[in-house]
Amino acid sequence: MVKSGEKSNKEAFIGLYERTLEERGRLAIPKKFREPLNEGAVLTRGLDGCLFLFPRLVWQQISERLRETPLTSLDARAFTRLLTYEAFEVEFDSQGRILVPQLLQTFAGLQKEIIIAGSLDRIEIWAREKFLDYQKKIEKTSDEIAERLNKLEIRI
């Protein structure tokens, strides 16, 4: 929840960028994406094999929603653990790079070629090959996905 006086993050992250992961685990984040992250950012395991990079404010909102889930729910506990156990606050260096911890590099299969993708309220960081495979998969099933969203009354 946004507190009175705080800025809400209405700006959406969109677009794809190709980057190279440096030997020491540094990754340059596109300049276009950095401003909403100036007040802090959290890097964590994502879904589908990528990493999620959240602005601090979005991370706080997600954390609040997770705190509201019942402790007795197995799925709620598991999802909270998935997002928080390997979450790291990250800072930008003077060249707009963040350090991707080895633990997260291993999880996402990050090596050299990286795709950085805007996904509305978060940035996704993918190993290039994994991203291309995922894109092919969802492109093949895009009509089915759209139909399922329609049944959930999610209209575009």
Secondary structure as GFF3:
##gff-version 3
##sequence-region A 1 156
A	DSSP	beta_strand	16	20	.	.	.	ID=ss1
A	DSSP	beta_strand	26	28	.	.	.	ID=ss2
A	DSSP	alpha_helix	31	34	.	.	.	ID=ss3
A	DSSP	three_ten_helix	35	37	.	.	.	ID=ss4
A	DSSP	beta_strand	41	45	.	.	.	ID=ss5
A	DSSP	beta_strand	51	55	.	.	.	ID=ss6
A	DSSP	alpha_helix	56	67	.	.	.	ID=ss7
A	DSSP	alpha_helix	74	84	.	.	.	ID=ss8
A	DSSP	beta_strand	88	90	.	.	.	ID=ss9
A	DSSP	beta_strand	97	99	.	.	.	ID=ss10
A	DSSP	alpha_helix	102	108	.	.	.	ID=ss11
A	DSSP	beta_strand	113	119	.	.	.	ID=ss12
A	DSSP	beta_strand	122	127	.	.	.	ID=ss13
A	DSSP	alpha_helix	128	140	.	.	.	ID=ss14
A	DSSP	alpha_helix	142	151	.	.	.	ID=ss15
###
